[in-house]
Every structure is written in C-alpha cells, then in structure tokens.
Amino acid sequence: MILEVAILNIKPGLSSAFEEAFQKAQSIISSMKGYVSHELKKCIEQNDKYLLLVNWETLEDHEIGFRRSDQYQEWKALLHHFYEPFPTVEHYQ
C-alpha cells in the first residue's frame, strides 16, 4: 500500500468553501481503481491549512490511474483554485 501525503495551504478566508468543495470531490477520488481510504485533517495552529492522506493500492493507481483520468479533471476543477502555493505531493511506503 502507498500513502499519498499533501499539505494543502488554502487561500486565506476560503476554508469553508474548500471544505464544501472537498465534500463533493471526495466521492470522485473514492471511486477510483486502487483507492483504499482517505483522511482530511484541519490544522489546529493555522486556520487555512490541511493535511490530506490518501491510501492507494499502488503508486501507479494514483499517478497514472487517477491523475490521467477524466475524473481528475473534475477533482482539479473543484479544488485546485483554493491552493496557494500549490501543494507538494509525496508518497510513502
């Protein structure tokens, strides 16, 4: 199993809108081949900061199966405009 880790810095004041959009977006990611589970955690010390953890069966399920899919374009449209700066995504075994 692979753990995808992303620190999401949301533009100031947009956290509530981000959380609403994420409620919709999580159904996209959870429907993907190789998806196992995910958690979104809100930072206690910084209001507009989140930690996204997604478990995938393989790295390819995330990097190829999800990121090259039509569903990813929906995910991107829902969420990417909230980030500043754009998050760095790392993978762990």
Steps between C-alpha positions, in 0.01 A plus 500: 500500500613855422418807709460826311568804721416858404511814712228729370538872564168663420471865398409706809132503583402222259515202735122460529457508122789253464339261749171515309677431170697216658174335609413469130853415386551212743239294316712533187821373655329223696357356177842454338669164437758431769355747750502363855414789736559866573502752783494879492631659819469871585802660665442625854771768492429642154140562390543454127725192502403134450669165475366258238588133540394253232576129500540337160567138410790604272685816402376452144138505619556858612755634253357341185152366572372806686712788373452408133127440530202713402396487866822678594391795284183523711709479821730770369211731407345462846815547709812635333397866504501497883873422537775753556767391453416189303564197723793267477379139497720223640456125516600265784521124538 
